[in-house]
Amino acid sequence: MLREQCKVGMTVSFGRGRGAHTKGRVLKVNEKKAKVETLEQRNSNAAGTIWNVPYSMLTACEFVAPEKPPYPNGLTITGVRYLTGRECEQEGWEGGYDPAVALTLSDGSMIFASQDYEGNGPGALFGRMRTGEQFILSPATNKEVGHACASGV
C-alpha cells in the first residue's frame, strides 16, 4: 500500500509475505510507517496492541473512497498564457527553450507541460477536438512574455 492510500480509521491487514496476517485499524499516518491498532490477537500480543507498520506491509481490507476528487477535478480553465521569465526560472528553465504555455485555473493555480517527468524543460500542449481535428494550444497574445523562457528574461 502507498502512504497516500492509507487513511486514519481504515481497516487493514498487516504481516510479512507468507507469514501470519493480522487485522487492524489505522490510528495515525506517519511519513514512513502507520500506527495500527490490532483488532485481533497477534502471536502473544492481545487485540488492541499498537504496532508501527511500514506501508509496504499493509493491505486494505475495505474500499475507502477518496475524501474529495483528485486535484484539479472540478476546477475550470479560465485562461491560456505563457509562463513569465520568473516562473520559468522557478522551474529551472533558464533560456534556450521555446515558450512554455500554461492553463490558468479557477482557483488561481496553473497547469503546464514539461518535456519529461523530471521537469527538464517546457513542452507543448496538444489537443484534439470532438470532430477529430488536432490543435496546438497557444495564447493568441502576449508574445513578449511568451518568449521569457527562450530569452531568460
DSSP file with accessible surface (Angstrom, degrees, kcal/mol):
  #  RESIDUE AA STRUCTURE BP1 BP2  ACC     N-H-->O    O-->H-N    N-H-->O    O-->H-N    TCO  KAPPA ALPHA  PHI   PSI    X-CA   Y-CA   Z-CA
    1    1 A M              0   0   49      0, 0.0     2,-0.2     0, 0.0    57,-0.2   0.000 360.0 360.0 360.0 144.5    0.0    0.0    0.0
    2    2 A L    >>  -     0   0  106      1,-0.1     3,-1.3    54,-0.1     4,-0.8  -0.609 360.0-118.8 -87.6 151.7    1.2    3.5   -0.7
    3    3 A R  G >4 S+     0   0  110      1,-0.3     3,-1.0    -2,-0.2    -1,-0.1   0.886 114.6  58.0 -55.4 -40.8    1.2    6.1    2.1
    4    4 A E  G 34 S+     0   0  125      1,-0.3    -1,-0.3     3,-0.0     0, 0.0   0.733 104.0  52.6 -65.1 -21.8   -1.3    8.3    0.1
    5    5 A Q  G <4 S+     0   0  109     -3,-1.3     2,-0.4    61,-0.0    -1,-0.3   0.657  89.4  93.5 -86.1 -17.1   -3.8    5.4    0.1
    6    6 A C    <<  -     0   0    4     -3,-1.0     2,-0.4    -4,-0.8    23,-0.0  -0.659  55.7-177.6 -84.4 126.4   -3.6    4.9    3.9
    7    7 A K    >   -     0   0   76     -2,-0.4     3,-1.9    21,-0.0    19,-0.3  -0.956  34.0-100.6-126.9 142.9   -6.3    6.8    5.9
    8    8 A V  T 3  S+     0   0   98     -2,-0.4    19,-0.2     1,-0.2     3,-0.1  -0.356 108.6  23.1 -58.3 133.4   -6.9    7.1    9.6
    9    9 A G  T 3  S+     0   0   35     17,-3.0    -1,-0.2     1,-0.3    18,-0.1   0.211  89.7 129.9  94.9 -14.4   -9.8    4.7   10.6
   10   10 A M    <   -     0   0    7     -3,-1.9    16,-2.3    15,-0.1     2,-0.4  -0.403  60.2-118.6 -75.6 151.2   -9.5    2.3    7.7
   11   11 A T  E     +A   25   0A  14     14,-0.2    50,-2.5    -3,-0.1    51,-0.6  -0.768  41.1 173.1 -89.4 131.4   -9.3   -1.4    8.3
   12   12 A V  E     -AB  24  60A   0     12,-2.8    12,-2.9    -2,-0.4     2,-0.4  -0.855  29.0-135.9-132.8 167.0   -6.1   -3.1    7.2
   13   13 A S  E     -AB  23  59A  27     46,-2.7    46,-2.2    -2,-0.3     2,-0.3  -0.970  26.8-173.3-120.4 139.4   -4.3   -6.4    7.3
   14   14 A F  E     +AB  22  58A   3      8,-2.1     8,-2.5    -2,-0.4     2,-0.2  -0.984  23.9  99.2-138.7 151.7   -0.5   -6.5    8.0
   15   15 A G        -     0   0    4     42,-1.1     6,-0.2    -2,-0.3     2,-0.1  -0.855  66.2 -62.3 157.7 171.3    2.2   -9.0    8.1
   16   16 A R    >   -     0   0  183      4,-0.4     3,-0.6    -2,-0.2    41,-0.0  -0.389  63.9 -86.6 -78.2 162.2    5.1  -10.4    6.0
   17   17 A G  T 3  S+     0   0   75      1,-0.3    -1,-0.0    -2,-0.1     4,-0.0   0.817 119.8   8.5 -32.8 -69.7    4.6  -12.1    2.6
   18   18 A R  T 3  S+     0   0  257      2,-0.0    -1,-0.3     3,-0.0     3,-0.1   0.421 113.2  97.0-101.3   1.7    3.9  -15.7    3.6
   19   19 A G  S <  S-     0   0   42     -3,-0.6     2,-0.1     1,-0.2     0, 0.0  -0.091  88.5 -62.4 -80.3-175.5    3.7  -15.1    7.3
   20   20 A A        -     0   0   68      1,-0.0    -4,-0.4    -5,-0.0     2,-0.4  -0.383  49.5-146.9 -68.1 143.5    0.6  -14.6    9.5
   21   21 A H        -     0   0   80     -6,-0.2     2,-0.4    -3,-0.1    -6,-0.2  -0.918   8.5-157.4-114.8 144.1   -1.5  -11.5    8.8
   22   22 A T  E     -A   14   0A   5     -8,-2.5    -8,-2.1    -2,-0.4     2,-0.3  -0.953  15.2-126.5-124.5 139.4   -3.4   -9.6   11.4
   23   23 A K  E     +A   13   0A  97     -2,-0.4    16,-3.0   -10,-0.2    17,-0.7  -0.623  41.5 156.4 -83.7 139.9   -6.4   -7.3   11.0
   24   24 A G  E     -AC  12  38A   0    -12,-2.9   -12,-2.8    -2,-0.3     2,-0.4  -0.932  38.6-116.3-153.1 175.9   -6.1   -3.8   12.4
   25   25 A R  E     -AC  11  37A  94     12,-2.5    12,-2.7    -2,-0.3     2,-0.3  -0.981  32.7-117.9-123.3 132.3   -7.3   -0.2   12.3
   26   26 A V  E     + C   0  36A   1    -16,-2.3   -17,-3.0    -2,-0.4    10,-0.2  -0.540  32.6 173.4 -72.2 125.1   -5.1    2.7   11.3
   27   27 A L  E     +     0   0A  67      8,-3.4     2,-0.3     1,-0.4     9,-0.2   0.751  66.7   7.8 -98.7 -35.1   -4.7    5.2   14.1
   28   28 A K  E     - C   0  35A 111      7,-1.3     7,-2.5   -21,-0.1     2,-0.6  -0.992  59.2-142.1-152.6 142.6   -2.1    7.6   12.6
   29   29 A V  E     + C   0  34A  41     -2,-0.3     5,-0.2     5,-0.2     2,-0.2  -0.932  29.1 177.4-109.1 111.0   -0.4    8.0    9.2
   30   30 A N        -     0   0   49      3,-1.6    -2,-0.0    -2,-0.6     0, 0.0  -0.471  44.5 -91.8-103.0-178.8    3.3    9.0    9.6
   31   31 A E  S    S+     0   0  151     -2,-0.2   -28,-0.1     1,-0.2     3,-0.1   0.928 117.1   7.8 -63.5 -46.9    5.9    9.6    6.9
   32   32 A K  S    S+     0   0  157      1,-0.2    23,-0.9    22,-0.1     2,-0.3   0.686 130.8  28.2-110.5 -23.2    7.3    6.0    6.8
   33   33 A K  E     - D   0  54A 100     21,-0.2    -3,-1.6    22,-0.1     2,-0.4  -0.960  64.9-132.0-139.5 157.8    5.0    3.9    8.9
   34   34 A A  E     -CD  29  53A   0     19,-2.8    19,-2.9    -2,-0.3     2,-0.6  -0.858  22.6-125.1-107.5 143.9    1.4    3.8   10.1
   35   35 A K  E     -CD  28  52A  72     -7,-2.5    -8,-3.4    -2,-0.4    -7,-1.3  -0.812  36.0-172.9 -85.3 122.0    0.3    3.3   13.7
   36   36 A V  E     -CD  26  51A   0     15,-3.1    15,-3.0    -2,-0.6     2,-0.5  -0.973  18.6-150.1-124.6 128.2   -2.1    0.3   13.6
   37   37 A E  E     -CD  25  50A  68    -12,-2.7   -12,-2.5    -2,-0.4    13,-0.2  -0.848  28.2-122.7 -94.3 125.9   -4.2   -1.0   16.5
   38   38 A T  E     -C   24   0A   2     11,-2.7    10,-1.8    -2,-0.5   -14,-0.3  -0.400  16.1-162.6 -69.9 142.9   -4.7   -4.8   16.2
   39   39 A L  S    S+     0   0   68    -16,-3.0     2,-0.3     8,-0.2   -15,-0.2   0.392  77.8  28.6-101.0  -2.0   -8.3   -5.9   16.1
   40   40 A E  S    S-     0   0   82    -17,-0.7     8,-0.2     6,-0.1     9,-0.2  -0.939 101.0 -74.5-149.4 166.4   -7.4   -9.5   17.0
   41   41 A Q        -     0   0  133     -2,-0.3     2,-0.4     6,-0.1     5,-0.2  -0.404  38.5-162.2 -66.5 140.8   -4.6  -11.3   18.8
   42   42 A R  B >   -E   45   0B  33      3,-2.6     3,-2.6    -2,-0.1     2,-0.1  -0.962  58.9 -53.8-127.6 112.9   -1.2  -11.4   17.1
   43   43 A N  T 3  S-     0   0  119     -2,-0.4    -2,-0.0     1,-0.3     0, 0.0  -0.375 123.3 -19.1  53.7-123.4    1.1  -14.1   18.5
   44   44 A S  T 3  S+     0   0  110     -2,-0.1     2,-0.5    -3,-0.1    -1,-0.3   0.402 117.5 102.3 -92.9   4.6    1.3  -13.4   22.2
   45   45 A N  B <  S-E   42   0B  57     -3,-2.6    -3,-2.6     1,-0.1     3,-0.1  -0.769  70.0-129.5 -93.5 130.9    0.0   -9.8   21.8
   46   46 A A    >   -     0   0   64     -2,-0.5     3,-1.4    -5,-0.2    -8,-0.2  -0.235  35.5 -83.6 -72.1 160.9   -3.6   -9.1   22.7
   47   47 A A  T 3  S+     0   0   58      1,-0.2    -8,-0.2    -8,-0.1    -1,-0.1  -0.350 116.6  46.4 -59.0 143.3   -6.0   -7.3   20.5
   48   48 A G  T 3  S+     0   0   33    -10,-1.8    -1,-0.2     1,-0.4     2,-0.2   0.324  77.0 138.5  99.8  -6.2   -5.6   -3.6   21.0
   49   49 A T    <   -     0   0   45     -3,-1.4   -11,-2.7    -9,-0.2     2,-0.5  -0.482  50.2-131.5 -70.8 140.9   -1.8   -3.6   20.8
   50   50 A I  E     -D   37   0A  95    -13,-0.2     2,-0.3    -2,-0.2   -13,-0.2  -0.845  25.5-174.3-101.0 130.4   -0.4   -0.8   18.7
   51   51 A W  E     -D   36   0A  71    -15,-3.0   -15,-3.1    -2,-0.5     2,-0.7  -0.920  26.2-134.3-120.4 147.0    2.2   -1.5   16.0
   52   52 A N  E     -D   35   0A  86     -2,-0.3   -17,-0.2   -17,-0.2    -2,-0.0  -0.910  36.5-173.5 -96.6 112.3    4.3    0.8   13.8
   53   53 A V  E     -D   34   0A   5    -19,-2.9   -19,-2.8    -2,-0.7     5,-0.1  -0.924  24.2-123.8-118.4 128.0    3.9   -0.9   10.4
   54   54 A P  E >   -D   33   0A  40      0, 0.0     3,-1.9     0, 0.0     4,-0.2  -0.370  27.2-120.7 -63.1 146.9    5.7    0.1    7.1
   55   55 A Y  G >  S+     0   0   16    -23,-0.9     3,-1.7     1,-0.3   -22,-0.1   0.824 110.5  66.7 -60.7 -29.4    3.2    0.8    4.3
   56   56 A S  G 3  S+     0   0  106      1,-0.3    -1,-0.3     3,-0.0   -54,-0.1   0.709 101.0  50.1 -65.7 -18.2    4.7   -1.9    2.2
   57   57 A M  G <  S+     0   0   39     -3,-1.9   -42,-1.1   -56,-0.1     2,-0.3   0.357  94.7  94.0-100.8   4.5    3.4   -4.5    4.8
   58   58 A L  E <   -B   14   0A   3     -3,-1.7     2,-0.4    -4,-0.2   -44,-0.2  -0.781  48.1-175.2-101.5 143.9   -0.2   -3.1    4.8
   59   59 A T  E     -B   13   0A  82    -46,-2.2   -46,-2.7    -2,-0.3     2,-0.2  -0.999  28.9-119.4-133.0 131.6   -3.1   -4.2    2.7
   60   60 A A  E     -B   12   0A  45     -2,-0.4   -48,-0.2   -48,-0.2     3,-0.1  -0.476  17.0-165.3 -69.6 136.7   -6.5   -2.5    2.7
   61   61 A C  S    S+     0   0   58    -50,-2.5     2,-0.3    -2,-0.2   -49,-0.2   0.487  74.0  30.8 -96.9  -8.4   -9.4   -4.7    3.9
   62   62 A E  S    S-     0   0   89    -51,-0.6     2,-0.4     2,-0.0    -1,-0.1  -0.985  87.9-101.7-146.9 154.0  -12.1   -2.4    2.6
   63   63 A F        -     0   0  179     -2,-0.3     2,-0.6    -3,-0.1    -2,-0.0  -0.663  34.1-162.7 -77.0 130.4  -12.5    0.1   -0.2
   64   64 A V        -     0   0   52     -2,-0.4     3,-0.1   -59,-0.1   -54,-0.0  -0.963  12.3-139.2-117.7 115.1  -12.1    3.6    1.1
   65   65 A A        -     0   0   64     -2,-0.6    -2,-0.0     1,-0.1     0, 0.0  -0.447  32.3 -99.5 -69.6 141.4  -13.5    6.3   -1.2
   66   66 A P        -     0   0   88      0, 0.0    -1,-0.1     0, 0.0   -61,-0.0  -0.310  25.6-123.7 -59.7 148.5  -11.3    9.4   -1.5
   67   67 A E  S    S-     0   0  175      1,-0.2    -2,-0.1    -3,-0.1     0, 0.0   0.836  92.1  -0.7 -63.4 -34.9  -12.4   12.3    0.7
   68   68 A K  S    S-     0   0  165      3,-0.0    -1,-0.2     0, 0.0     3,-0.1  -0.975  95.0 -79.9-148.7 159.0  -12.6   14.6   -2.4
   69   69 A P        -     0   0   86      0, 0.0    -2,-0.0     0, 0.0     0, 0.0  -0.249  62.9 -87.1 -59.2 151.7  -12.0   14.1   -6.1
   70   70 A P    >   -     0   0   86      0, 0.0     3,-2.4     0, 0.0     0, 0.0  -0.283  67.1 -66.0 -60.7 144.2   -8.3   14.3   -7.1
   71   71 A Y  T 3  S+     0   0  140      1,-0.3     3,-0.1    -3,-0.1    -3,-0.0  -0.465 118.2  21.4 -65.2 137.0   -6.9   17.7   -7.9
   72   72 A P  T >  S+     0   0   45      0, 0.0     3,-2.2     0, 0.0    -1,-0.3  -0.775  86.9 123.7-103.8  28.2   -7.8   19.5  -10.2
   73   73 A N  T <  S+     0   0  105     -3,-2.4     3,-0.1     1,-0.2     0, 0.0  -0.227  78.7  24.4 -52.3 137.1  -11.2   17.8  -10.8
   74   74 A G  T 3  S+     0   0   82      1,-0.4    -1,-0.2    -3,-0.1     2,-0.2   0.197  96.2 112.3  92.8 -16.3  -14.0   20.3  -10.6
   75   75 A L    <   -     0   0   54     -3,-2.2    -1,-0.4    30,-0.0     2,-0.3  -0.532  58.2-137.6 -84.2 159.5  -11.9   23.4  -11.5
   76   76 A T        -     0   0   87     -2,-0.2    30,-1.9    -3,-0.1     2,-0.5  -0.852  17.7-110.7-116.6 153.5  -12.4   25.2  -14.7
   77   77 A I  E     +F  105   0C 103     -2,-0.3    28,-0.3    28,-0.2     3,-0.1  -0.704  32.2 177.8 -80.6 126.4   -9.9   26.7  -17.1
   78   78 A T  E     -     0   0C  90     26,-2.8     2,-0.3    -2,-0.5    27,-0.2   0.542  59.2 -12.4-107.4 -10.9  -10.0   30.5  -17.0
   79   79 A G  E     -F  104   0C  24     25,-1.2    25,-2.3     2,-0.0     2,-0.4  -0.986  49.4-126.7-175.9 168.5   -7.2   31.3  -19.5
   80   80 A V  E     +F  103   0C  54     -2,-0.3     2,-0.3    23,-0.2    23,-0.2  -1.000  41.5 149.9-129.2 127.3   -4.3   30.3  -21.6
   81   81 A R  E     -F  102   0C  71     21,-2.5    21,-3.7    -2,-0.4     2,-0.3  -0.946  44.5 -98.1-149.8 169.8   -1.0   32.2  -21.2
   82   82 A Y  E     -F  101   0C  13     -2,-0.3    19,-0.2    19,-0.2     2,-0.1  -0.672  44.5-106.1 -87.6 149.1    2.8   31.9  -21.4
   83   83 A L        -     0   0    2     17,-2.6    65,-0.4    -2,-0.3    66,-0.3  -0.475  37.8-118.8 -67.5 147.3    4.8   31.4  -18.3
   84   84 A T     >  -     0   0   51     -2,-0.1     4,-2.4    64,-0.1     5,-0.2  -0.349  26.1-103.4 -79.8 168.2    6.8   34.5  -17.2
   85   85 A G  H  > S+     0   0    9      1,-0.2     4,-2.4     2,-0.2     5,-0.2   0.908 123.4  51.1 -57.9 -42.3   10.5   34.6  -17.0
   86   86 A R  H  > S+     0   0  178      1,-0.2     4,-2.2     2,-0.2    -1,-0.2   0.916 109.1  50.0 -63.3 -43.4   10.4   34.3  -13.2
   87   87 A E  H  > S+     0   0   35      2,-0.2     4,-1.1     1,-0.2    -1,-0.2   0.904 110.3  50.9 -63.4 -38.8    8.1   31.3  -13.4
   88   88 A a  H ><>S+     0   0    2     -4,-2.4     5,-2.8     1,-0.2     3,-0.5   0.926 109.3  50.7 -63.4 -43.1   10.5   29.6  -15.9
   89   89 A E  H ><5S+     0   0   96     -4,-2.4     3,-1.4     1,-0.2    -2,-0.2   0.888 104.0  58.4 -62.6 -37.4   13.4   30.3  -13.5
   90   90 A Q  H 3<5S+     0   0  125     -4,-2.2    -1,-0.2     1,-0.3    -2,-0.2   0.823 107.8  47.4 -61.6 -29.0   11.4   28.7  -10.7
   91   91 A E  T <<5S-     0   0   83     -4,-1.1    -1,-0.3    -3,-0.5    -2,-0.2   0.504 121.1-110.5 -87.4  -6.3   11.2   25.5  -12.8
   92   92 A G  T < 5S+     0   0   50     -3,-1.4     2,-1.0    -4,-0.4    -3,-0.2   0.682  75.2 136.6  83.5  19.2   14.9   25.7  -13.6
   93   93 A W      < +     0   0    3     -5,-2.8     2,-0.9    -6,-0.2    -1,-0.2  -0.759  25.7 173.0-101.9  88.1   14.3   26.6  -17.2
   94   94 A E        -     0   0  145     -2,-1.0    55,-0.1     1,-0.2    56,-0.1  -0.747  50.1 -48.3-105.4  90.3   16.8   29.3  -17.9
   95   95 A G  S    S+     0   0   22     -2,-0.9    55,-0.2    54,-0.5    56,-0.2   0.327 102.6  72.2  74.8 157.2   16.9   30.3  -21.5
   96   96 A G  S    S+     0   0   74     54,-1.7     2,-0.3     1,-0.3    54,-0.2   0.535  75.8 108.4  83.4   6.0   17.1   28.3  -24.7
   97   97 A Y  S    S-     0   0   71     52,-0.9    -1,-0.3    -4,-0.1    55,-0.1  -0.820  72.4-107.6-114.1 156.4   13.6   26.9  -24.6
   98   98 A D        -     0   0  135     -2,-0.3    -1,-0.1    24,-0.2    49,-0.1  -0.340  61.7 -70.7 -67.6 162.1   10.5   27.6  -26.7
   99   99 A P        -     0   0   31      0, 0.0     2,-0.5     0, 0.0    -1,-0.2  -0.233  49.3-130.4 -57.4 141.3    7.8   29.5  -24.9
  100  100 A A        -     0   0    1     46,-0.3   -17,-2.6   -17,-0.2     2,-0.4  -0.842  18.1-147.2 -97.1 128.4    6.0   27.5  -22.1
  101  101 A V  E     -F   82   0C  11     22,-0.6    12,-0.8    -2,-0.5     2,-0.4  -0.772  14.2-167.9 -97.4 139.3    2.2   27.6  -22.3
  102  102 A A  E     -FG  81 112C   0    -21,-3.7   -21,-2.5    -2,-0.4     2,-0.5  -0.954  17.9-141.5-127.2 145.8    0.1   27.4  -19.1
  103  103 A L  E     -FG  80 111C  28      8,-3.2     8,-2.3    -2,-0.4     2,-0.3  -0.928  22.4-145.1 -98.4 124.2   -3.6   26.8  -18.4
  104  104 A T  E     -FG  79 110C  29    -25,-2.3   -26,-2.8    -2,-0.5   -25,-1.2  -0.741  16.0-147.9 -90.5 142.0   -4.8   29.0  -15.6
  105  105 A L  E >   -F   77   0C  10      4,-2.9     3,-2.3    -2,-0.3   -28,-0.2  -0.687  26.4-103.9-111.4 164.4   -7.5   27.5  -13.4
  106  106 A S  T 3  S+     0   0   62    -30,-1.9   -29,-0.1     1,-0.3    -1,-0.0   0.676 118.6  55.4 -63.1 -19.1  -10.4   28.9  -11.4
  107  107 A D  T 3  S-     0   0   85    -31,-0.2    -1,-0.3     2,-0.1     3,-0.1   0.352 122.4-102.1 -94.4   6.5   -8.6   28.7   -8.1
  108  108 A G  S <  S+     0   0   71     -3,-2.3    -2,-0.1     1,-0.3     2,-0.0   0.346  86.5 117.4  92.8  -7.3   -5.6   30.7   -9.4
  109  109 A S        -     0   0   35     -5,-0.1    -4,-2.9     1,-0.0     2,-0.3  -0.241  50.4-144.1 -83.0 178.8   -3.3   27.7  -10.0
  110  110 A M  E     -G  104   0C  54     -6,-0.2     2,-0.4    -3,-0.1    -6,-0.2  -0.970   8.3-147.1-144.1 159.4   -1.9   26.7  -13.3
  111  111 A I  E     +G  103   0C  68     -8,-2.3    -8,-3.2    -2,-0.3     2,-0.3  -0.985  23.1 170.8-125.6 136.8   -1.1   23.6  -15.3
  112  112 A F  E     -G  102   0C  56     -2,-0.4     2,-0.2   -10,-0.2   -10,-0.2  -0.975  30.8-108.5-144.4 158.5    1.8   23.5  -17.9
  113  113 A A        -     0   0   20    -12,-0.8    10,-1.3    10,-0.4     2,-0.3  -0.558  24.7-162.7 -88.0 150.5    3.6   20.8  -19.9
  114  114 A S  B     -H  122   0D  44      8,-0.3     9,-0.1    -2,-0.2    10,-0.1  -0.944  29.2-122.0-126.2 153.6    7.1   19.6  -19.2
  115  115 A Q  S    S-     0   0  110      6,-3.3     2,-0.3    -2,-0.3    -1,-0.0   0.699  93.2  -3.2 -70.9 -16.8    9.3   17.7  -21.7
  116  116 A D  S >  S-     0   0   59      5,-0.4     3,-1.4     7,-0.0     5,-0.2  -0.963  81.9 -91.8-160.1 176.0    9.6   14.8  -19.1
  117  117 A Y  T 3  S+     0   0  248     -2,-0.3    -2,-0.0     1,-0.3    -1,-0.0   0.592 118.5  63.3 -75.5  -8.0    8.6   13.8  -15.6
  118  118 A E  T 3  S-     0   0  159      3,-0.0    -1,-0.3    -4,-0.0    -3,-0.0   0.521 109.4-120.8 -89.9  -6.5   11.8   15.2  -14.2
  119  119 A G    <   +     0   0   25     -3,-1.4    -2,-0.1     2,-0.1    -6,-0.0   0.845  56.7 154.4  74.1  34.1   10.9   18.7  -15.3
  120  120 A N        -     0   0   72      1,-0.2    -1,-0.1   -27,-0.0    -3,-0.1   0.579  66.3 -21.4 -74.9  -8.6   13.9   19.2  -17.5
  121  121 A G  S    S-     0   0    0     -5,-0.2    -6,-3.3   -28,-0.1    -5,-0.4  -0.925  78.6 -75.7 175.1 163.8   12.3   21.7  -19.8
  122  122 A P  B     -H  114   0D  15      0, 0.0    -8,-0.3     0, 0.0     2,-0.3  -0.290  42.7-162.0 -72.6 161.7    8.9   23.1  -21.0
  123  123 A G        -     0   0   21    -10,-1.3   -22,-0.6   -22,-0.2   -10,-0.4  -0.835  21.3 -94.9-135.3 175.3    6.8   21.2  -23.5
  124  124 A A        -     0   0   58     -2,-0.3     2,-0.6   -24,-0.1   -10,-0.1  -0.638  27.3-129.8 -94.1 150.4    3.9   21.9  -25.8
  125  125 A L  E     -I  137   0E  30     12,-0.5    12,-2.7    -2,-0.2     2,-0.3  -0.895  29.1-174.4 -99.9 122.9    0.2   21.4  -25.1
  126  126 A F  E     +I  136   0E 151     -2,-0.6     2,-0.3    10,-0.2    10,-0.2  -0.791   4.1 176.5-112.3 158.8   -1.6   19.4  -27.7
  127  127 A G  E     -I  135   0E  21      8,-2.3     8,-2.1    -2,-0.3     2,-0.4  -0.944  22.1-140.8-152.6 172.6   -5.3   18.6  -28.1
  128  128 A R  E     -I  134   0E 153     -2,-0.3     6,-0.2     6,-0.2     5,-0.1  -0.983  20.4-137.1-140.9 128.8   -8.0   17.0  -30.2
  129  129 A M    >   -     0   0   80      4,-3.0     3,-2.1    -2,-0.4     6,-0.0  -0.316  33.3-102.6 -78.1 166.9  -11.5   18.4  -30.7
  130  130 A R  T 3  S+     0   0  255      1,-0.3    -1,-0.1     2,-0.1     0, 0.0   0.782 123.1  62.3 -61.0 -24.5  -14.5   16.2  -30.7
  131  131 A T  T 3  S-     0   0  116      2,-0.1    -1,-0.3     1,-0.1     3,-0.1   0.588 120.5-109.7 -75.1 -11.3  -14.5   16.4  -34.5
  132  132 A G  S <  S+     0   0   36     -3,-2.1     2,-0.2     1,-0.3    -2,-0.1   0.279  73.3 139.3  99.3 -10.5  -11.1   14.7  -34.5
  133  133 A E        -     0   0  118     -5,-0.1    -4,-3.0     1,-0.1    -1,-0.3  -0.494  45.6-137.9 -71.9 132.7   -9.2   17.8  -35.6
  134  134 A Q  E     +I  128   0E 129     -6,-0.2     2,-0.3    -2,-0.2    -6,-0.2  -0.557  24.1 179.0 -87.3 155.5   -5.9   18.2  -33.8
  135  135 A F  E     -I  127   0E  77     -8,-2.1    -8,-2.3    -2,-0.2     2,-0.5  -0.979  28.0-129.5-149.6 161.2   -4.6   21.6  -32.4
  136  136 A I  E     -I  126   0E 110     -2,-0.3     2,-0.5   -10,-0.2   -10,-0.2  -0.967  31.5-127.8-109.5 127.8   -1.6   23.1  -30.6
  137  137 A L  E     +I  125   0E  46    -12,-2.7   -12,-0.5    -2,-0.5   -36,-0.1  -0.657  42.8 155.8 -82.0 122.1   -2.7   25.2  -27.6
  138  138 A S        -     0   0   60     -2,-0.5   -56,-0.1   -14,-0.1   -58,-0.0  -0.991  45.6-108.3-147.0 135.7   -1.0   28.6  -27.8
  139  139 A P        -     0   0    9      0, 0.0   -58,-0.1     0, 0.0     7,-0.0  -0.375  22.7-140.8 -61.7 144.6   -2.0   32.0  -26.3
  140  140 A A  S    S+     0   0   94    -60,-0.2     2,-0.2    -2,-0.0     3,-0.1   0.717  79.0  21.8 -81.0 -20.1   -3.2   34.4  -29.0
  141  141 A T  S    S+     0   0  104      1,-0.1     5,-0.0     2,-0.0     0, 0.0  -0.690  87.1  66.3-133.7-174.5   -1.5   37.5  -27.5
  142  142 A N     >  +     0   0   86     -2,-0.2     4,-1.8     3,-0.1   -60,-0.1   0.889  47.9 164.3  66.2  43.5    1.4   38.5  -25.2
  143  143 A K  H  >  +     0   0  108      1,-0.2     4,-1.1     2,-0.2    -1,-0.1   0.843  68.5  61.0 -61.8 -34.1    4.2   37.2  -27.4
  144  144 A E  H >4 S+     0   0  181      1,-0.2     3,-0.8     2,-0.2    -1,-0.2   0.954 108.8  40.8 -60.6 -49.2    6.8   39.2  -25.4
  145  145 A V  H >4 S+     0   0   47      1,-0.2     3,-2.1     2,-0.2     4,-0.3   0.884 107.7  66.0 -64.5 -34.3    6.1   37.4  -22.2
  146  146 A G  H 3< S+     0   0    1     -4,-1.8     3,-0.4     1,-0.3   -46,-0.3   0.775  97.7  52.4 -60.8 -27.1    5.8   34.1  -24.1
  147  147 A H  T <X S+     0   0   88     -4,-1.1     4,-2.4    -3,-0.8     6,-0.3   0.255  76.0 106.8 -94.7  16.1    9.5   34.2  -25.1
  148  148 A A  H <>>S+     0   0    6     -3,-2.1     4,-2.1   -65,-0.4     5,-0.6   0.900  80.9  47.8 -61.7 -40.6   10.6   34.6  -21.5
  149  149 A a  H  45S+     0   0    1     -3,-0.4   -52,-0.9   -66,-0.3   -54,-0.5   0.884 112.9  49.5 -67.2 -36.1   11.9   31.0  -21.3
  150  150 A A  H  45S+     0   0   41     -4,-0.2   -54,-1.7   -55,-0.2    -2,-0.2   0.879 122.4  31.0 -71.1 -35.5   13.7   31.5  -24.6
  151  151 A S  H  <5S-     0   0   73     -4,-2.4    -2,-0.2   -56,-0.2    -1,-0.2   0.609 100.0-126.0-100.2 -12.8   15.4   34.7  -23.7
  152  152 A G  T  <5       0   0   31     -4,-2.1    -3,-0.2    -5,-0.3    -4,-0.1   0.647 360.0 360.0  77.7  12.6   15.8   34.1  -19.9
  153  153 A V      <       0   0  119     -5,-0.6    -1,-0.2    -6,-0.3   -58,-0.1  -0.390 360.0 360.0 -68.2 360.0   14.0   37.4  -19.2
